Structure formats: structure tokens, C-alpha cells
């Protein structure tokens, strides 16, 4: 009986965690492909470009990846509006925390356009010390 309660509590916490992740209109997930695991405690910042093509950005969110490489509740729907966004991943801090001395990218910036702020946008990052890849996820 106790084991069933523990399993039910675990499943409830997973569902709650998924709901929290999905409640943010913008999510990200960082996987360290060189280690074959989520990139944990990687600092992340999100910026909004005030005027398109002006290269003047306002910081709208800050966080760090969790044990699964995700940043839950990155933005609220109220802060999310159409326009140009940039996610900056502080990869140097991450690599230094793992005592990785050789890496090429101290940070990764991904700039993208939000046209419909009622949609959910997922921007994953596949990372290694000498390369990265990204795409619009689901």
C-alpha cells in the first residue's frame, strides 16, 4: 500500500512538473551531446528586441536549467508578445562547472521571431564543447 502511494505521488509530481513546463509560452531544453545527458545548472537569459533590427534588447527572463536540462516557467503569458526574441545560454559557466577546459563557444545566442504569442514555442539546444544545434521544437 505504501509503495502504491509513493508511485502515485511520483506520477502526480511528474504531471505537475509537466504542467508547469507547459504553462510557459516559451520553453527550452539543453542536452549535452558530449556527455549524453541533460545540461544541468546552465544559466539562461531571454531578451526582447525593443525595435526590430535595432539591436537594443530588454532582459525579460532569467533562469537556469534544472536536473532535466529544462527551465520551467521561463516566461508568463502576460510578458509574451509578438516580436524578436533572443535566448542567451551561458555555456562558459556550464563548461567551467564541469571542469571542461577546452571549449569554443563561451555562450550561444539564438534569435527567433514570435508572430503568434498565443502559441507555445520550444527552443531546444544540443550542445558540446565545440558545436551546437537548435531547431523549433514542439
Buried (B, 14 or more C-beta within 10 A) or exposed (E): EEEEEEEEEEEEEEEEBEEEBEBBBBBBBBBBBBBEEBBBEBBBBBBBBEEEEEEEBEEBBEBBBBEBBBBBEBBEEEBBEEBBBBBBBBBBBBBEEBEBEEBEBEEBEBEEEBEEBEEEBBBBBBBBBEEBEBEEEE
